[in-house]
Amino acid sequence: MPTKKLSDIYTSVLDLVPILEGKTAADAFKSTVDLAQHAEQWGYRRYWMAEHHNMAGIASSATVVLIGHVAGATSKIRVGSGGIMLPNHAPLVVAEQFGTLATLYPGRIDLGLGRAPGTDQLTAHALRRDLRGSVDEFPQNVVELKNYLGPVDPTARVRAVPGEGVYVPFWILGSSTFGAQLAGILGMPYAFASHFAPSHLHAALQVYKDSFQPVGELKEPYAMACVNVIAADTDEEAKYLSTTLYQSFLNVVRGTGKPMQPPVQSMDGLWDASERYAVQQMLRYSFIGSAATVKEELQSFLTETGVDEIMIGCNVYDHAARLRSYELVSDFFKKSE
């Protein structure tokens, strides 16, 4: 099979809706709408937001509300969840929510599902009240959700209205081989979180391909990988901007919650050797530099993995610089129709 080129595949946007140091959630929402509108203009395929809770630097906790907000502010780009953390929700509620979104914005809504809580255990308890078996029941909950959003069945005792007959596209999200196998067995597209959990990427992609069964409309496996990208006019500028990304993941390593921090001239003195190693391991698939540098590294990643689509997260403090990064990268990929 010929080697894929970046111009052969689509690329998409992952937005965590970051709250910047000194700014508010309202500011984050304005930036998200602006970025989504630009992403649509530049030909990105999808615009996904992720469910996180109790995090001072992330404003996407009410993910469904934001999906509707962004979809209403755009006209063509697909908008979805990367993802909805299904253990936090009853499948029927998710079916009704996404059935409503897909009815309002037909042909534009994606439903990506994850099995992690997207938060700490105390907050997970506050969200669900009962933690017994929630994660272990993920496969059954996915099937239940698919049934609610499946063909109309007037005889069903419990129905998603709106929802049934809408056929919202489902994705399984994961950072291990568990979700990969489930996506394969259920014949669903699969998205891997290599932007923060790179170690199982190749194994998960192989498990997905090996276990894939064409159950529904998807006849061949379709895999997407998410990576971090910071592109700028020069390598030096990109490296400077990337210190915001490093600080964000340093907070993850330390378990501290802070708004997104502005870039610094050097990370020296901000982390010790073990913290630096941990952050660098998590950020293995981060491509930082000028357009030429990033294009070469993204092509190597595509050649290495053979994925069908790449999703890009861009943790940059300055909104204009973040827009510039996505603009530069958009030139490498196939444009969404």
C-alpha positions in Angstrom: 0.0 0.0 0.0 1.4 3.4 -0.9 2.5 5.7 1.9 -0.2 8.1 2.9 0.6 11.8 2.6 -0.8 14.5 4.8 -2.7 15.9 1.8 -4.5 12.5 1.6 -6.2 12.7 5.0 -8.4 15.1 7.0 -7.3 16.9 10.1 -9.4 18.1 13.0 -9.3 20.3 16.1 -9.4 19.3 19.8 -10.3 22.2 22.0 -10.2 21.9 25.8 -11.6 25.4 26.0 -8.8 26.6 28.2 -9.2 29.3 30.8 -6.2 31.6 30.7 -4.4 33.0 33.7 -6.1 36.4 34.3 -9.1 35.6 32.1 -12.5 34.1 32.7 -14.6 31.2 31.4 -16.6 33.8 29.3 -13.4 34.8 27.6 -12.6 31.1 26.9 -16.0 30.6 25.3 -15.4 33.6 23.0 -12.0 32.3 21.9 -13.5 28.8 21.3 -16.2 30.2 18.9 -13.6 32.3 17.1 -11.2 29.4 16.7 -14.1 27.1 15.5 -15.1 29.7 12.9 -11.5 30.0 11.6 -11.1 26.2 11.6 -14.1 25.9 9.5 -12.7 28.5 7.1 -9.4 26.7 6.9 -11.0 23.4 6.0 -10.7 21.4 9.2 -12.9 18.3 9.3 -14.2 18.3 13.0 -14.1 20.5 16.0 -14.3 18.4 19.2 -14.4 19.4 22.9 -13.7 17.2 25.8 -15.6 16.6 29.1 -13.5 17.6 32.2 -14.7 18.5 35.6 -13.3 20.4 38.6 -10.4 21.8 36.7 -9.5 25.5 37.1 -8.0 25.7 33.6 -10.7 23.9 31.5 -14.1 25.4 30.8 -15.6 22.4 28.8 -17.4 20.7 31.7 -20.9 21.2 30.1 -19.7 19.7 26.8 -23.1 19.2 25.3 -24.0 22.9 25.8 -20.8 24.0 24.2 -21.3 21.7 21.2 -24.6 23.3 20.6 -23.1 26.8 21.0 -20.3 26.1 18.5 -22.5 24.3 16.0 -24.8 27.3 16.1 -21.9 29.7 15.4 -20.7 27.7 12.4 -22.3 26.2 9.3 -20.3 23.3 7.9 -17.7 21.9 10.3 -18.6 18.8 12.2 -18.8 19.5 16.0 -18.6 16.8 18.6 -17.3 15.4 21.8 -13.8 14.2 22.4 -15.3 12.9 24.4 -18.4 12.4 26.6 -17.3 10.4 29.6 -20.1 7.9 29.6 -19.7 6.6 33.2 -20.8 10.0 34.3 -24.1 9.9 32.5 -27.2 7.7 31.9 -27.1 6.4 28.3 -30.7 7.6 27.8 -29.8 11.2 28.8 -26.8 11.2 26.4 -29.1 9.8 23.6 -31.6 12.6 24.1 -29.0 15.3 24.2 -27.2 14.2 21.1 -30.5 13.3 19.4 -31.5 16.9 20.0 -28.2 18.3 18.7 -28.3 16.1 15.6 -31.9 17.2 14.9 -30.9 20.9 15.3 -27.7 20.5 13.2 -28.3 17.5 10.9 -25.2 15.8 9.5 -22.8 17.8 11.7 -22.7 16.1 15.1 -20.2 13.5 16.3 -20.5 11.5 19.5 -17.1 10.4 20.9 -17.3 8.3 24.0 -14.8 7.6 26.8 -14.8 5.4 29.8 -12.8 7.5 32.2 -14.5 10.0 34.5 -12.5 13.0 33.3 -11.8 14.1 36.8 -10.7 12.9 40.3 -12.6 10.3 42.3 -14.2 12.8 44.7 -15.6 14.8 41.8 -16.7 11.6 40.0 -18.7 10.7 43.1 -20.3 14.2 43.1 -21.2 13.7 39.5 -22.7 10.2 39.7 -23.2 9.6 43.5 -22.7 5.9 42.9 -19.3 4.6 41.5 -20.2 0.9 41.6 -19.4 -0.8 38.3 -19.7 2.4 36.2 -16.5 2.0 34.3 -16.8 -1.8 34.0 -20.3 -1.3 32.5 -18.9 0.9 29.7 -19.4 -1.7 26.8 -23.0 -2.4 27.9 -23.7 1.3 28.2 -22.3 2.0 24.7 -24.6 -0.7 23.2 -27.5 0.7 25.1 -26.8 4.1 23.8 -26.5 2.9 20.2 -29.9 1.2 20.6 -31.5 4.4 21.7 -30.1 6.2 18.7 -30.8 3.4 16.3 -33.9 2.7 14.2 -37.3 3.9 15.4 -39.1 1.2 17.4 -42.6 2.2 18.4 -42.9 -1.0 20.5 -39.9 -0.1 22.7 -40.9 0.8 26.3 -38.0 3.3 26.6 -37.3 5.6 23.7 -35.0 8.6 23.1 -37.2 11.4 21.7 -35.6 13.1 19.9 -32.8 10.6 19.2 -34.2 7.4 17.7 -33.6 7.2 14.0 -31.1 10.1 14.0 -28.0 7.9 13.6 -25.4 10.1 15.3 -21.9 8.9 14.3 -20.3 7.1 17.3 -16.6 7.1 18.1 -14.8 5.1 20.8 -12.0 7.1 22.4 -9.2 5.5 24.3 -5.6 5.5 25.6 -5.2 1.7 25.9 -6.1 -1.4 24.0 -9.4 -1.8 25.8 -11.3 0.8 23.8 -9.5 -0.2 20.6 -10.9 -3.8 20.9 -14.4 -2.6 21.8 -14.4 -0.2 18.8 -13.3 -3.0 16.5 -15.9 -5.5 17.8 -18.7 -2.9 17.5 -17.5 -1.7 14.0 -17.0 1.9 15.2 -14.3 4.4 14.3 -11.6 4.8 17.0 -9.7 7.8 18.3 -6.5 7.4 20.3 -5.4 10.0 22.9 -1.7 10.0 21.9 -1.5 13.7 22.9 -1.2 12.7 26.5 -0.9 8.8 26.6 1.5 7.8 23.8 2.8 4.5 25.1 0.0 2.2 23.8 -0.6 4.0 20.5 0.8 1.3 18.2 -0.6 -1.6 20.1 -4.0 0.0 20.3 -4.1 0.7 16.5 -3.1 -2.9 15.8 -5.7 -4.4 18.2 -8.3 -2.1 16.6 -7.5 -3.3 13.0 -7.3 -7.0 14.1 -10.6 -7.0 15.9 -12.6 -4.8 13.5 -15.9 -6.2 12.3 -18.0 -4.3 9.7 -21.2 -4.3 11.8 -22.8 -1.1 10.5 -22.1 1.5 7.8 -18.4 1.5 8.5 -16.9 -1.2 6.2 -13.3 -0.7 7.0 -11.5 0.4 10.2 -11.1 4.1 10.6 -8.6 5.3 13.2 -7.8 8.8 14.3 -4.9 9.9 16.5 -4.7 13.1 18.5 -1.3 14.9 18.8 -0.1 18.2 20.2 1.1 20.7 17.6 2.5 24.2 18.1 3.5 25.8 14.8 4.9 29.3 14.4 6.8 31.4 11.9 10.1 30.2 13.4 11.3 27.2 15.5 12.4 29.6 18.2 9.0 31.2 18.6 7.2 27.8 18.6 9.6 26.6 21.4 8.8 29.7 23.4 5.1 29.2 23.0 5.4 25.5 23.9 6.4 26.3 27.5 2.7 26.9 28.2 2.0 23.3 27.1 4.8 22.0 29.4 3.5 24.0 32.3 0.0 22.5 31.8 1.3 19.0 31.9 3.6 19.8 34.8 0.4 20.7 36.7 -1.0 17.3 35.7 2.0 15.5 37.0 1.8 17.4 40.3 -1.9 17.1 40.6 -2.3 20.9 40.8 -5.1 22.8 39.1 -4.2 26.2 37.6 -5.5 28.3 34.7 -3.4 28.1 31.5 -0.1 29.9 32.2 1.6 32.4 29.8 4.9 31.2 28.2 8.2 31.6 29.9 11.7 32.0 28.5 12.9 28.8 30.1 11.4 25.9 32.1 14.6 25.7 34.1 13.7 26.1 37.8 10.1 25.3 37.2 10.5 21.5 37.1 13.0 19.0 38.5 14.6 16.2 36.5 12.0 13.6 37.3 9.1 16.0 36.5 10.7 17.0 33.2 11.1 13.3 32.3 7.5 12.5 33.2 6.2 15.5 31.1 8.3 14.7 28.1 7.1 11.1 28.2 3.5 12.2 28.2 4.2 14.6 25.3 6.1 12.3 23.1 3.8 13.0 20.2 4.1 16.8 20.3 5.3 18.6 17.2 6.8 22.0 17.8 8.5 24.4 15.3 8.2 26.3 12.1 5.7 25.1 9.4 8.5 23.2 7.6 9.6 21.5 10.8 6.1 20.5 11.9 5.1 19.3 8.4 8.1 17.0 8.3 7.4 15.6 11.8 3.6 15.1 11.1 4.4 13.3 7.9 6.8 11.0 9.8 4.0 10.3 12.4 1.5 9.5 9.6 4.0 7.2 7.9 4.7 5.5 11.3 1.1 5.0 12.3 -1.0 4.9 9.0 -3.9 6.6 10.7 -6.8 7.8 8.7 -7.2 11.2 10.4 -5.1 13.4 12.7 -6.7 15.5 15.4 -4.6 18.4 16.8 -4.6 20.0 20.2 -2.8 23.3 20.5 -2.0 24.6 24.1 -0.9 28.1 23.3 -1.7 31.0 25.7 -2.0 33.8 23.1 -5.1 33.5 21.0 -3.6 35.0 17.9 -0.6 32.7 18.1 -3.0 29.7 18.6 -4.9 30.8 15.5 -1.7 31.1 13.6 -0.6 27.6 14.5 -3.8 26.1 13.2 -3.7 28.2 10.1 -0.1 27.0 9.2 -1.0 23.4 9.8 -4.2 23.5 7.8 -2.2 23.9 4.6 -0.7 20.4 4.9 -3.9 18.4 4.9 -6.9 17.5 2.7 -9.6 20.1 3.0 -13.0 19.1 4.4 -15.8 19.4 1.8 
